[in-house]
Amino acid sequence: MGMSRCYSLMKCLLIIFNILFLIVGVGVCAFAGWALWDGRASETSAGRAGLCALAVWATVLTLGAVAALAGAVRGSASLLAGAFALLALSAVAEGAAAWWGAAHAPQLKQALRDRLRYTLLHDYGVLPARTQMLDAIQHGLQCCGAESALDWQQAGWAQAQGALDLSVRAPAATYTVPASCCARAGAACEAARVVPATARGAAGLHRAACAARVLAALERAARGPLLAGAALLGAHGAALLLALALCLRARPPPRYKA
């Protein structure tokens, strides 16, 4: 009776864990598919590769969860063995991704800084989505420019505004920053937006750099997903042990000829 209850408890735990994995896998597959279809997150080859890798991981997790659920319900050793292999593969991928991210954290931070500066210099005022995103960052995080307001001196948007004259005859005396750089809206903002060419900011503008504040905001926002990822990896370990135990329990004993 005791062994039967223990077996039933293991089945219930395995089913609960794999329902969770199924929800996560289907959700991540849907997100990756939408992001690839939308195109904004996959404009670069690195973005497309990352989304494809995410979709493959989610597919493996989903298949492993389905196999585990079917194996637990039917008591099939073959299905449980297949689930064990798929779940182990997805767990190894999770661990490898966590290790790679930790090992390349400085490069990832620098890549984000470079991308933010590139967006400021080349995409602002050209691509509406990027323009709105950068305005939201500067207004919401109370910052101006990637490293300082001086970044706007080289921006294509500022040149289009006529604030810069790069000819040798008339060197630029000022440059213009967007209204999202202003600490307060109104007439004072319009005056503060025109900054002396050598200044890294002016009174009435946000003084903080956006790159540092974006990184800090992302680090705060990543705490929840990182804890969820650690919990998912722990659940993977428990589910693997349960699947292995049930697989051994469901396998018929060897028969010997008399």
Buried (B, 14 or more C-beta within 10 A) or exposed (E): EEEEEEBEEBBEBBBEBBEBBBEBBBEBBEBBEEBBEEEEBBEEEEBBEBBEEBBBBBBBBBBBBBBBBBBBEEEBBEBBBBBBBBBBBBBEBBEEBBEEEEEEEEEBBEEBBEBBBEBBBBBBBEBEEBBEBBBEBBBEBBBBBBBBBBBBBBBBBBBEBEBBEEEEEEEBEBBBBBBBBBBEEEEEBEEBBEBEEEBBBBEBBBBBBBBBBBBEBEEEEEEEEEEEBEEBBEBBEEBBBBBBBBBEBBEEEEEEEE
